[in-house]
Amino acid sequence: MTVFQLLLDSNVDIGVHDNDGMSALMWCCHSDRLHHLRLLLKQVRDEFDDDWLSDHDTAGKTCLHWCVHRIQPLNCLQVALLIYFIKIFYSYKI
């Protein structure tokens, strides 16, 4: 078990933002930490709603902004876009 997983299991508040307004999800996207992003997304799914997609830092950047901030690899971008499109699909589903 990793330190990251131990923190999540300890019910750490993953909605906290740093002085620049960046959340843990934003930092995962910024650093392209796919494994950590998946762990956080599971926690978000279990505890919160989908507002993480529109959550922004003090500069107005979202998780998607931070995903494309990277040149290579873009693993987190693929996951974030998939979730974003699934959300759109289900919101317009008849």
LONUFI-228218 format. One record per residue: residue number from 1; residue in three letters; x, y, z of N, C-alpha, C, O, CB in turn. Coordinates in Angstrom, 1 decimal, m for minus. Glycine has a CB too. Layout:
// residues N
PT:NUM:ALA:X:Y:Z:X:Y:Z:X:Y:Z:X:Y:Z:X:Y:Z
...
***
This chain:
// residues 94
PT:1:MET:0.8:m1.2:0.0:0.0:0.0:0.0:0.9:1.2:0.0:1.9:1.3:0.7:m1.0:0.0:1.2
PT:2:THR:0.5:2.2:m0.8:1.3:3.4:m0.9:0.9:4.5:0.1:m0.2:4.4:0.7:1.2:4.0:m2.3
PT:3:VAL:1.8:5.4:0.3:1.5:6.5:1.2:0.2:7.3:0.7:m0.6:7.7:1.5:2.7:7.5:1.4
PT:4:PHE:0.1:7.4:m0.6:m1.0:8.1:m1.2:m2.3:7.4:m0.8:m3.3:8.0:m0.4:m0.9:8.2:m2.7
PT:5:GLN:m2.3:6.0:m0.9:m3.5:5.2:m0.6:m3.8:5.3:0.9:m5.0:5.4:1.3:m3.3:3.8:m1.0
PT:6:LEU:m2.8:5.3:1.7:m3.0:5.5:3.2:m3.6:6.8:3.5:m4.5:6.8:4.4:m1.6:5.4:3.9
PT:7:LEU:m3.2:7.9:2.8:m3.9:9.2:3.1:m5.4:9.1:2.7:m6.2:9.6:3.4:m3.2:10.3:2.3
PT:8:LEU:m5.6:8.5:1.5:m7.0:8.4:1.1:m7.8:7.5:2.1:m9.0:7.9:2.4:m7.1:7.8:m0.3
PT:9:ASP:m7.3:6.5:2.6:m7.9:5.6:3.5:m8.1:6.3:4.9:m9.0:5.9:5.7:m7.1:4.3:3.7
PT:10:SER:m7.4:7.3:5.2:m7.5:8.1:6.4:m8.5:9.2:6.3:m8.6:10.0:7.2:m6.1:8.7:6.8
PT:11:ASN:m9.2:9.2:5.2:m10.3:10.2:5.0:m9.8:11.6:5.0:m10.4:12.6:5.5:m11.3:10.1:6.1
PT:12:VAL:m8.6:11.8:4.3:m8.0:13.1:4.1:m9.0:13.9:3.2:m9.6:13.3:2.3:m6.6:13.1:3.5
PT:13:ASP:m9.1:15.2:3.4:m10.1:16.0:2.6:m9.4:16.3:1.2:m8.5:17.1:1.1:m10.4:17.3:3.3
PT:14:ILE:m9.9:15.6:0.2:m9.3:15.7:m1.1:m9.8:17.0:m1.8:m9.4:17.3:m2.9:m9.5:14.5:m2.0
PT:15:GLY:m10.8:17.7:m1.2:m11.3:18.9:m1.8:m10.6:20.1:m1.5:m10.9:21.2:m1.9:m12.7:19.0:m1.4
PT:16:VAL:m9.5:20.0:m0.6:m8.7:21.2:m0.2:m7.9:21.7:m1.4:m7.4:20.9:m2.2:m7.8:20.8:1.0
PT:17:HIS:m7.8:23.0:m1.4:m7.0:23.7:m2.5:m5.8:24.4:m1.8:m5.9:24.8:m0.7:m7.9:24.7:m3.2
PT:18:ASP:m4.7:24.4:m2.5:m3.5:25.1:m2.0:m3.6:26.6:m2.2:m4.7:27.1:m2.6:m2.2:24.5:m2.7
PT:19:ASN:m2.5:27.3:m2.0:m2.6:28.8:m2.1:m2.8:29.3:m3.5:m3.3:30.4:m3.7:m1.2:29.4:m1.6
PT:20:ASP:m2.5:28.4:m4.5:m2.8:28.8:m5.9:m4.2:28.3:m6.3:m4.5:28.4:m7.5:m1.7:28.2:m6.8
PT:21:GLY:m4.9:27.7:m5.4:m6.2:27.2:m5.7:m6.3:25.8:m6.4:m7.3:25.4:m6.9:m6.9:28.2:m6.6
PT:22:MET:m5.1:25.1:m6.4:m5.1:23.8:m7.1:m5.4:22.7:m6.1:m5.0:22.7:m4.9:m3.6:23.6:m7.6
PT:23:SER:m6.2:21.8:m6.6:m6.7:20.7:m5.8:m5.7:19.5:m6.1:m4.9:19.6:m6.9:m8.1:20.3:m6.1
PT:24:ALA:m5.9:18.4:m5.3:m5.1:17.2:m5.5:m5.3:16.7:m6.9:m4.4:16.2:m7.6:m5.5:16.1:m4.5
PT:25:LEU:m6.6:16.7:m7.4:m6.9:16.3:m8.8:m6.1:17.1:m9.8:m5.6:16.5:m10.8:m8.4:16.3:m9.0
PT:26:MET:m6.1:18.4:m9.6:m5.3:19.3:m10.5:m3.8:18.9:m10.5:m3.2:18.9:m11.6:m5.5:20.7:m10.2
PT:27:TRP:m3.3:18.7:m9.4:m1.9:18.3:m9.3:m1.6:17.0:m10.0:m0.5:16.8:m10.6:m1.4:18.3:m7.8
PT:28:CYS:m2.5:16.0:m9.8:m2.3:14.7:m10.6:m2.3:15.0:m12.1:m1.5:14.4:m12.8:m3.5:13.8:m10.2
PT:29:CYS:m3.2:15.8:m12.5:m3.3:16.1:m14.0:m2.0:16.9:m14.4:m1.4:16.6:m15.5:m4.5:16.9:m14.3
PT:30:HIS:m1.6:17.8:m13.6:m0.4:18.6:m13.9:0.8:17.7:m14.0:1.7:18.0:m14.9:m0.2:19.7:m12.9
PT:31:SER:0.9:16.7:m13.2:2.1:15.9:m13.1:1.9:14.6:m13.9:2.8:13.7:m14.0:2.4:15.5:m11.7
PT:32:ASP:0.7:14.4:m14.5:0.4:13.2:m15.3:0.5:11.9:m14.4:1.1:11.0:m14.9:1.2:13.1:m16.6
PT:33:ARG:0.0:12.0:m13.2:0.1:10.8:m12.3:m1.2:10.0:m12.5:m2.1:10.2:m11.7:0.3:11.3:m10.8
PT:34:LEU:m1.2:9.2:m13.5:m2.4:8.5:m13.8:m2.9:7.6:m12.7:m4.1:7.6:m12.4:m2.2:7.6:m15.0
PT:35:HIS:m2.0:6.9:m12.0:m2.5:6.0:m10.9:m3.1:6.8:m9.8:m4.2:6.4:m9.3:m1.3:5.2:m10.4
PT:36:HIS:m2.5:7.9:m9.4:m3.1:8.7:m8.4:m4.4:9.4:m8.8:m5.3:9.5:m8.0:m2.1:9.8:m8.0
PT:37:LEU:m4.5:9.8:m10.1:m5.7:10.3:m10.6:m6.8:9.3:m10.5:m7.9:9.7:m10.1:m5.5:10.8:m12.1
PT:38:ARG:m6.6:8.1:m10.8:m7.6:7.0:m10.8:m8.1:6.8:m9.3:m9.3:6.7:m9.1:m7.1:5.7:m11.3
PT:39:LEU:m7.1:6.8:m8.4:m7.5:6.7:m7.0:m8.3:7.8:m6.5:m9.3:7.6:m5.8:m6.2:6.5:m6.1
PT:40:LEU:m8.0:9.0:m6.9:m8.7:10.2:m6.5:m10.1:10.2:m7.1:m11.1:10.6:m6.5:m8.0:11.5:m6.9
PT:41:LEU:m10.2:9.8:m8.4:m11.5:9.8:m9.1:m12.4:8.8:m8.5:m13.6:9.0:m8.4:m11.3:9.5:m10.6
PT:42:LYS:m11.9:7.7:m8.0:m12.7:6.7:m7.3:m13.3:7.3:m6.0:m14.4:7.1:m5.7:m11.9:5.4:m7.0
PT:43:GLN:m12.4:8.0:m5.3:m12.8:8.7:m4.1:m13.9:9.8:m4.4:m14.9:9.9:m3.6:m11.6:9.3:m3.4
PT:44:VAL:m13.7:10.5:m5.4:m14.6:11.6:m5.8:m16.0:10.9:m6.2:m17.0:11.4:m5.8:m14.1:12.4:m7.0
PT:45:ARG:m15.9:9.9:m6.9:m17.1:9.2:m7.3:m17.9:8.7:m6.1:m19.1:8.7:m6.1:m16.8:8.0:m8.3
PT:46:ASP:m17.2:8.2:m5.1:m17.8:7.6:m3.9:m18.3:8.7:m3.0:m19.3:8.4:m2.2:m16.8:6.7:m3.2
PT:47:GLU:m17.7:9.8:m2.9:m18.0:10.8:m1.9:m18.6:12.1:m2.4:m19.4:12.8:m1.7:m16.8:11.1:m1.1
PT:48:PHE:m18.3:12.5:m3.7:m18.7:13.8:m4.1:m19.5:13.7:m5.4:m19.8:12.6:m5.9:m17.5:14.7:m4.3
PT:49:ASP:m19.7:14.8:m6.1:m20.4:14.8:m7.4:m19.4:15.1:m8.5:m18.2:15.0:m8.3:m21.5:15.9:m7.4
PT:50:ASP:m19.8:15.5:m9.6:m19.0:15.7:m10.8:m18.4:17.1:m10.9:m17.9:17.5:m11.9:m19.8:15.4:m12.0
PT:51:ASP:m18.5:17.9:m9.8:m18.0:19.3:m9.9:m16.5:19.4:m10.1:m16.0:20.5:m10.4:m18.4:20.0:m8.7
PT:52:TRP:m15.8:18.3:m9.9:m14.3:18.4:m10.1:m14.0:18.8:m11.5:m12.9:19.4:m11.8:m13.7:17.1:m9.7
PT:53:LEU:m14.9:18.5:m12.5:m14.6:18.9:m13.9:m14.6:20.4:m14.1:m13.8:20.9:m14.9:m15.6:18.2:m14.8
PT:54:SER:m15.4:21.1:m13.3:m15.5:22.5:m13.5:m14.8:23.3:m12.4:m14.7:24.5:m12.5:m17.0:23.0:m13.6
PT:55:ASP:m14.3:22.6:m11.4:m13.5:23.3:m10.4:m12.3:23.9:m11.0:m11.6:23.3:m11.9:m13.1:22.2:m9.3
PT:56:HIS:m11.9:25.1:m10.5:m10.8:25.8:m11.1:m9.9:26.4:m10.0:m10.3:26.7:m8.9:m11.3:27.0:m12.1
PT:57:ASP:m8.7:26.7:m10.4:m7.7:27.3:m9.5:m7.8:28.8:m9.6:m8.7:29.3:m10.2:m6.3:26.8:m9.8
PT:58:THR:m6.9:29.5:m8.9:m7.0:31.0:m8.9:m6.8:31.6:m10.2:m7.2:32.8:m10.5:m6.0:31.6:m7.9
PT:59:ALA:m6.1:30.9:m11.1:m5.9:31.4:m12.5:m7.0:31.0:m13.5:m7.0:31.4:m14.6:m4.5:30.9:m13.0
PT:60:GLY:m8.0:30.3:m12.9:m9.1:29.9:m13.8:m8.9:28.6:m14.5:m9.7:28.2:m15.4:m9.4:31.0:m14.8
PT:61:LYS:m7.8:27.9:m14.2:m7.5:26.6:m14.9:m8.2:25.4:m14.2:m8.3:25.4:m13.0:m6.0:26.4:m15.0
PT:62:THR:m8.7:24.5:m15.0:m9.4:23.3:m14.5:m8.5:22.1:m14.7:m7.3:22.3:m15.1:m10.7:23.1:m15.3
PT:63:CYS:m8.9:21.0:m14.2:m8.2:19.7:m14.4:m7.8:19.5:m15.9:m6.7:19.1:m16.2:m8.9:18.5:m13.8
PT:64:LEU:m8.8:19.8:m16.8:m8.5:19.6:m18.2:m7.4:20.5:m18.7:m6.6:20.1:m19.5:m9.8:19.8:m19.0
PT:65:HIS:m7.4:21.7:m18.2:m6.3:22.7:m18.6:m5.0:22.1:m18.1:m4.0:22.1:m18.9:m6.6:24.0:m17.9
PT:66:TRP:m4.9:21.6:m16.9:m3.7:21.0:m16.4:m3.3:19.8:m17.2:m2.1:19.5:m17.3:m3.8:20.8:m14.9
PT:67:CYS:m4.3:19.0:m17.6:m3.9:17.8:m18.4:m3.2:18.2:m19.7:m2.2:17.6:m20.1:m5.2:17.0:m18.7
PT:68:VAL:m3.7:19.2:m20.4:m3.2:19.6:m21.7:m1.9:20.4:m21.6:m1.2:20.7:m22.5:m4.2:20.3:m22.6
PT:69:HIS:m1.7:20.9:m20.3:m0.5:21.7:m20.0:0.8:20.8:m20.3:1.8:21.4:m20.7:m0.5:22.1:m18.6
PT:70:ARG:0.7:19.6:m20.2:1.8:18.6:m20.5:2.0:18.4:m22.0:1.0:18.5:m22.7:1.6:17.3:m19.7
PT:71:ILE:3.2:18.1:m22.3:3.5:17.8:m23.7:3.4:16.3:m23.9:2.7:15.8:m24.8:4.9:18.3:m24.2
PT:72:GLN:4.0:15.5:m23.1:3.9:14.0:m23.2:4.2:13.5:m21.8:4.9:14.1:m21.0:5.0:13.4:m24.2
PT:73:PRO:3.6:12.4:m21.4:2.5:11.7:m22.0:1.2:12.4:m21.5:1.2:13.2:m20.7:2.5:10.2:m21.6
PT:74:LEU:0.1:12.0:m22.2:m1.2:12.6:m21.9:m2.2:11.6:m21.3:m3.3:11.6:m21.7:m1.7:13.3:m23.1
PT:75:ASN:m1.7:10.7:m20.5:m2.5:9.7:m19.9:m3.7:10.2:m19.1:m4.8:9.8:m19.3:m1.7:8.8:m19.0
PT:76:CYS:m3.4:11.2:m18.3:m4.5:11.8:m17.5:m5.5:12.5:m18.4:m6.7:12.5:m18.1:m4.0:12.8:m16.5
PT:77:LEU:m5.1:13.1:m19.4:m6.0:13.7:m20.4:m7.0:12.7:m20.9:m8.2:13.0:m21.0:m5.3:14.5:m21.5
PT:78:GLN:m6.5:11.6:m21.3:m7.4:10.5:m21.9:m8.5:10.1:m20.9:m9.6:10.0:m21.2:m6.6:9.3:m22.3
PT:79:VAL:m8.1:9.9:m19.6:m9.0:9.5:m18.6:m10.0:10.7:m18.3:m11.2:10.4:m18.3:m8.3:9.2:m17.3
PT:80:ALA:m9.5:11.9:m18.2:m10.4:13.0:m17.9:m11.4:13.3:m19.0:m12.6:13.6:m18.8:m9.6:14.3:m17.6
PT:81:LEU:m10.9:13.2:m20.3:m11.8:13.4:m21.4:m12.9:12.3:m21.5:m14.0:12.6:m21.8:m11.0:13.5:m22.7
PT:82:LEU:m12.5:11.1:m21.2:m13.5:10.0:m21.2:m14.6:10.3:m20.2:m15.7:10.1:m20.5:m12.7:8.7:m20.9
PT:83:ILE:m14.2:10.6:m19.0:m15.2:10.9:m17.9:m16.0:12.1:m18.3:m17.2:12.1:m18.1:m14.5:11.2:m16.6
PT:84:TYR:m15.4:13.1:m18.9:m16.2:14.3:m19.3:m17.2:14.0:m20.4:m18.3:14.4:m20.3:m15.2:15.4:m19.9
PT:85:PHE:m16.8:13.2:m21.4:m17.8:12.8:m22.4:m18.8:11.9:m21.9:m20.0:11.9:m22.4:m17.0:12.1:m23.6
PT:86:ILE:m18.5:11.0:m21.0:m19.5:10.1:m20.4:m20.6:11.0:m19.7:m21.8:10.7:m19.7:m18.9:9.1:m19.4
PT:87:LYS:m20.1:12.0:m18.9:m21.0:12.9:m18.2:m21.9:13.6:m19.2:m23.1:13.7:m18.9:m20.2:13.9:m17.4
PT:88:ILE:m21.4:14.1:m20.3:m22.2:14.8:m21.3:m23.2:13.8:m21.9:m24.4:14.2:m22.1:m21.3:15.4:m22.4
PT:89:PHE:m22.8:12.6:m22.2:m23.7:11.6:m22.8:m24.8:11.3:m21.9:m26.0:11.4:m22.4:m22.9:10.3:m23.1
PT:90:TYR:m24.6:11.1:m20.7:m25.7:10.8:m19.7:m26.5:11.9:m19.4:m27.7:11.8:m19.0:m25.1:10.2:m18.5
PT:91:SER:m26.0:13.2:m19.5:m26.8:14.3:m19.2:m27.8:14.6:m20.3:m28.8:15.3:m20.1:m25.9:15.5:m18.9
PT:92:TYR:m27.5:14.2:m21.5:m28.4:14.4:m22.7:m29.2:13.1:m23.1:m29.9:13.1:m24.0:m27.6:14.9:m23.9
PT:93:LYS:m28.9:12.0:m22.4:m29.6:10.8:m22.7:m31.1:10.9:m22.5:m31.5:11.4:m21.4:m29.0:9.6:m21.9
PT:94:ILE:m31.9:10.4:m23.4:m33.3:10.5:m23.3:m33.9:9.3:m22.6:m35.1:9.2:m22.4:m34.0:10.6:m24.7
***
